[in-house]
Amino acid sequence: MFKTVYSRMLTIVLALVLGLLVVLGIVISLSFRSFYIDEIENRLLRELDDINDIAVTRYIDVDKRPNAREEFQFIVRLYDAYLQLCFDSEELGRYSLYNSSSGDRWAVAEQADLSGYIESVKSGEYEKCQYGLLTKLTGFRTLTVMRPITTKDGETLGVAFFHYDMTGVYTSIRNAMMSVLLFCAIAVAVSIPLVMVLVRSVTHPISHMTDVVEDFAKGNLSRRVELKGRDELANLGSSFNTMADELNTLEDARRSFVANVSHELRSPLTSMRGFLEAMADGTIPAEDRDGYIDIVLDENRRMTVMVNDLLDLARIESGQYKLSMTDFDLTELIRRTVITFEARIGAKRLSVDFRLPDEPLYVEADSARITQVLHNLVDNAIKYTPEGGYLKIECRPERHIARVQIVNSGPGIPKEALPHVFDRFYKAEKAHTPTGTSGTGLGLSIAKLIIDQHEQSISVTSDSGMTCFSFTLKRGAKPAAKNKAN
């Protein structure tokens, strides 16, 4: 029954609406009943006070008694009530009065024995309002208010009873409750379609997102969530769309990556197989085999480097490479790294411009990983610098960071290719790749991943025949000073 969010939400909301309306109806009904009956009680008690004043000021006076009876008659007729005055004096006795136009409804009430209530009123231990005192005799629900008949001097002359027919009051209360109940029923009837529309407006986007996600799971990354409004569901839909865009981009990158890896591996494998088959079937003479074996070994070494780079990429992205952070002299690390390229720099007769600070520049980083970054960037710069070109390696402090820049002259990188320079295998088609250069196309990707691991930045610019790779590292303290502090 409640297998869907729609059915659960609809049931819950309708139950809440119905429950609130029922509670509201009960509260309103009880409040109305209490207010109405309290008002009747207070009115009758006020009339009884007036009756007391009439009794002690005019009724006990024989000359004024006819006027008093007329006033009693008016009050009784006004409320269609039954009045009983029980005096202690034998002369005054008991006086009963009810509206003759209402028939004999109150006639049977004269048989009621009120002696017990008379004594209670005189003793002061009584309830001013009594419900149902005459109901058994009259057959209808009654309310009786009572009080002692007292003069201004506090003398008690008797007891006054004022009986009121509550039939009309309870009918009015019942009608009011029926009206409230009818209102609740109408409100429920009106609220059901409104609640259904409201719940549908909430659950429909969720169902739509579910369909889109199921398509994602099937590999259809082209679908998008339709966005309506600016609420939380719209934000969730926007997040789904962003995720779809990222997944689509990732899928394109994966396909491109597989294609590039296949191409990069197939080329040397095809080359090596061709040379080996040629040597095996005698196409290549025995005296020329040494030169072709060197070519095969070079291709094998290039494949080995590429596989190692791929493994490095996979380990860095999976978090297997944990950084070993230490404080070391960055300038010394740069000098040692560049020395390893001395032969290649000399072979190309490059003009090298070293701009390193005179004092040691300490950084907090993983020296082995930064060595790999420097090696990849310097190797890339030398590779794409033409013979006799210019190479600049600069390191300088900037507040809380150290910045390293490696600049080389050459054909430069097209503006449209700059955003993709750090992509995997982005070297042959779109990057600046002069004839005769070789590489895996993974070095810059590895460099960026390592710098990202250090939570620093790496960037590239190319303009007017100059290409500049720049990265930053966090400044560190002198190891000796640090040890001393510890």
N, C-alpha and C positions, 0 to 999 in steps of 0.2 A: 504493500500500500504506500509506503513511504520510501520508495527506491530512488526517487529523484529529488533534487534540491527544490524543484518547483513545488512538488506535493508537500514536502516538509515545511517549506516557508509559507505556503498557502494555508496549511492547517494551523501552523503556529500563529500567524497573523490573524486569521479568522477567529481562532480561539481567544486571542488577546482582545480583539475588538468586541466579540460577544461577551467575554468576561467583564470587560470594562463597562460595557453598556448595562449589563445586568447589575453590577455593583452600583453604577451610577443611578439606575432606576430604583434600586432598593434604598439607597441613601436619600434620594429625592423624595421617595414615598414616605419613608420613616420621618424625614425632616418635616415634610408637609403635615403628616399626621400629628406629630408632636406639636408643631407650631399651631395647628388648627385647634387641637383639643386644649392646649394651654390657653389659647385665646378665649375659647368658650368658657373654660373654668374661671379665668380672670373676670370675664364679663358677668358671669353669674354671681361671683363673689361680690363684685361691685354693686350689682342690683340688690343682693342680699343686705349689704350695708345700707343702701337707701331704704329698703324695707324696714330695717331696724330703726332708722331715724324716723320714718313715718309712724311706726308703731309706738315709740316712746314719746313722740311729740304731739301726735294727733289721735291715734287710735285709742289710747287709754283715756282720752278726754271724751266724755259722752257727747259733748256738743260738736266736737270736730270729727267724730268717728265716721259719719257718713262720707265726709270728704276723704278720709283716709281709705275707706273701702273703695271709693272710686279710683284712687291712685293705685291701690292693690289690683283692682280689676284691669287697669290700663297695663300694668307690668305683666300680669298673667296673660293677657291677650297678646301682648307684644312677643312673648316667648312661647306662647301656647304651652304654658307650664302649669304646675300644680303647687300651690302655696299652702303651707301649714304653719300656723302660729300656735304654740302650746304655752299658755301663760300659767304661772303658778297660782294666780288669783282665781278663786272660784267664780268671782264676778265676771272676769274676762273669759275664763275657760279656754276652749280651743276653737280656733277659727280656720276653716279650710276654704279654699277658693281655687277654681280652675275655669278655663274658658268654656262656656256652655256651647259655643258654636262648634267646638271640635268634637262634640258628642259625649258619650259616656266613657271615653277611654280612661279617664282618671277616676271614675266613680268607684271602681273596685279598690283603688288605692287607699280609700278611707278605712279599709279593714286592716291595714298594716299596723303591726304592733311596733311602735317606735320608742317604747318606754326605756329600753336599754340604751338607745342612742341619746335620749334626753338626759339620762343620768351621766353618761360619758361627757356630753357637752357641758353640763353644769360643773363637772369636776375638772374640766379643762384638758382631759385626756381623750382627744378625738381627732379624727381626720376631717378636715374641712370638706373634702370631696369624697363621695362614695359612689362607686359604679355598681349598677345592678341591684340597688337596694329594693326597688319595687318591680323588678323585671318579672319575677315569678307571678305576681298578681296581674300586672298589666299586659304581659306577653310581648313587650318591646323593651329594648335596651334603654336604661335610664341613667341619668347622672343626678345625684342629690348633693346639694351644698347646704351646709348647716352652720349655725353660729348661735351663741347665746343672745337673748334680747337684753341689752344693757342700756342703762341711762348714762348721761354724761358724768354722773357721780360714781359710776361703776356698779350700781345696783343691778342685779340680775332679776329680770321679770319673767323669764321663760326661755324657750328655745324656738328658733325659726328654722323651718325646712323649706327648701325651694327645689322642687323636682322638675327635671328637664328631660324631654324626649330626645334621645340621641340618634333616632332612626335617620333623620335627615343628615346629621353630621357624618355618620358612618357611610351613608349612601354617597355623600360628596367625596369622602376619602376613597371609597371604592372606585368611584368614577375617575378620580384623579389618578389612582394607581393603574386603572385600565388605560387611561390616556398615556401614562408613562410607558406602560407595557407596549401599547400600540406604537408609540414613538420608537421604542427600542427595536420592535420588529421591523418597522420601516427603515430605521437606520441600518439594521443588519442586512436587509434586502438591498439597500442602496450600496452598502459598503462591500458586498460580495464581489460585484463586477469591478469596482474600483480597486479592491485588494488584488483581484486576479490580474488586472492590468499592471498594477504596481509591481507585483511579484514577477510577472512576465518580463517587465522592463529590466528587472535585475538579473533574472536567470537566463534570458535570451542571449545577452552578450556572452555569458559564461558558456552556454551551449555552443555558441558560434566559435568561441576561442577553443573549446574542446575539439570541434571539428577541424579547426585549422591546425592544432597541435597533432592530431591524428594524421593529417596529411603530411606534416613535418616528419613524423615517425616513418611514414611510407616513402620518404625521400622527395616529396614535392615541396620544395622550398620557395616556390613562386607565390603561394597564397599569402594573403595579409589579412589582418583583423580590421574590420570596418570600424572606424572611430566615430563616436557620436557623443557630443558633450565634453565636459572637462572634469568629470568626477573621477573617483578612484578606479572605476572599471575602465574608463577611457585611458587613464594612466597605465593600467595593467595591459590594455590592448596595445598601447604605444610601446611598452616594454617588450611585448611579444613580437611586434614588428621589428623593433631594433634587434632582438635576438635572431629573428629570421634573416635580417640583413647580414648580421655577423656570421651566422651559420652558412649563408650563401657565399659570403666572401671566403670563409674558411674552406668551404667545399671547392670553390674555384682554385684557391691556393693549393689545396691538397692535390687536385687533378694536375695543376701546373707543376707541382713538386714531383709527382710521380712521373709525369711526362719528361721533365728535365732530368731526373735521376736516370730514367731509362735511356735517354739520349746520351747523357754523360758516360754511362757505363757501356752502352752499346758501341759507341765510337771506338774507344780503345780496345774493347774486346774483339770487334770486327777487324781492327788493324792488326792486333796481335795474332789472331787466327789466320789472317791472310798471309802474314810473314811466315808463321810457323808452317802452314801448309806448303808455301812456296819452297821453304827449306827442306821440308820432308819429301816432296816429289822431285826435288832437284832443279826446280826452276831457278832458284838462287844458287849460284855456284858456291862450292865449299869455301873458296878464298874470300868471298864477300859476306860470308855468314856472320863474322864477328861484328861488322857494322850494323847488320839488321838485328842481331841479338841485343846490341846496345839500345836500339830503338824500342824493341819489345820491353826491355828492362825499364826504360824511361816511362813507357805507357803503364807498366805495372806499378811503378812508384807513384805515378799520378793517380792511379786508381786507389792505391793504398792511402794516399793523403786524403782523397775525397771521402773514402769510407771512414777514416778516422774523424774527419770533420763532421760527417753525418752522425757518428756516434757522440761526438762532443755536443752537437746541437740537441740530440735526443736526451742526453744526460742533463744538460743545463735546463731544458724546458721541463723535464720531469722532476727537477729538484734534487737529483742525485749528487750534483756538484754543490757541496756546502762550502761557503766562503770561509777562508781562514784569515780573519782580519788581523792585521798587524800594522804597526807604524814603521815606515821605511822611507828612505831618501829617494824621491821620484827622479831627481836629476841623474843620480848614479845609475838607476835602472834604465833610463833612456840611453845613457852613454854605452852601457854594456850591450843593450839590444842593437844599437846602430852599428857597433863594432862587428857584429855577426854578418852585416851586409856590406862590409868594407870591400870585399872582392867584387861584388856586383856593381857597387857604386863606381869603383875604379874602372871596371870593364865598360861602363857606359859613359865614363868621363863626365859625371854629374858634378855640378857646382853645388856644394852643400853649405847651407847657412845655419849654424848652430846658434840658438839664442836661449841659453840656459842661465838661471840666476847664479851668481857667484857663491851664495850661501846654500847649504842643503835645504831642500824643500820637502818637508815630511808630509806624507799623506797616510790616511787610514784606509787600507784596502787589502785585497788578497794579491800579494806580489806575483804569484805564479800566473794568476788569471790576467793581471794587468800586463805582464810580459807578453802573454798571448795576444792581447789587444794591440800592443805596440808592434809586435812582430807582424800581425796581419795588416795593420795600416801602413807601416813602412814598406812591407813587401808589395802592397797594392800601389803605393806611390811610385816606387822604383819601376815596377812593371809597366806603368802607363806614362812614364816620363821618357820622352825621346832622347836619343843619344846627344850628350852635350847639354842637356836641359838643366833646370834649376830645381833644387830640393831644399826646403826649409823645415827645420824642426825646432819648435819653440815651446817653452814651458814657463809659465809665470803665475805668481800667486794673485788671487782675487778674493779679498776678504776671507770668507770661511772655506773657499775652495781653491783648488789648483787647476789651471786650464792647460791642456796640451793641444798644440796645433801642428798638423803635418801638411805642408803645402808643397805642391809640385806643379811644374809647368807642363803643358801638353795641349791636346785638342779640347780638353774640358768635357763636361757632361751636359747633354742637352737639358734644358729647363724642365721639359716634360718627364725626363727620366729621374730627376733628383728625388722625388718622393719614393721611388722604388729601389734606390741604390742598396738599401739594407735588406731587400727581399732575397730569398734563397735563389741561387742560380741566376740572379739578374745580372748577367755580365756580357753575354755574347751578342744578344740582339739589340738591347736597349741601352746598355751602358757603354762607356767609351772603351772599346776593345780594339787596339791596334793589331795589325797583322803580326802573327808570330808570338803573341802572348798566350799564356796558358794558365789555367787555374781552375779551381773547383766552383767558384762562384759562391762559396759559403763563408769565406773569411770575414766579410763585413757583417754578415748575419750573426756570426759567433761573437764578434766584437760588440755589436749592439746588445745582444743578450747578456753578456758579461757586465757591461756598463749599467744596463737596467737592473741587474742583480744588485749592483752597488747603490741603486736608487739615485743615479746621476744621469747626466744627459750626454748624448752624442749626436752630432749633426754634420752636414756637408753643405758646402757652397761651391759654386763654380761660375767664374765670370772672367772675361778677358783673358782666356788661356791659362787661368790659374784655378786649381782645384784645392780646396781646403777642408780637411777632416779635423773636427775639434771635439774633444770630450773633457769632462770635468771629473774631479775626485775630491772627496772630503779632506780638508786639512787635518793633519795629525800633530802629535807632540814628539819631541825628541825621545827616542827610546830610553836614553840614559836618564833624562830628567823625569821621565815617567816612572822608571824603576826606583829612583831616589824618593819620589813622592810616595810610592807604595811602602 
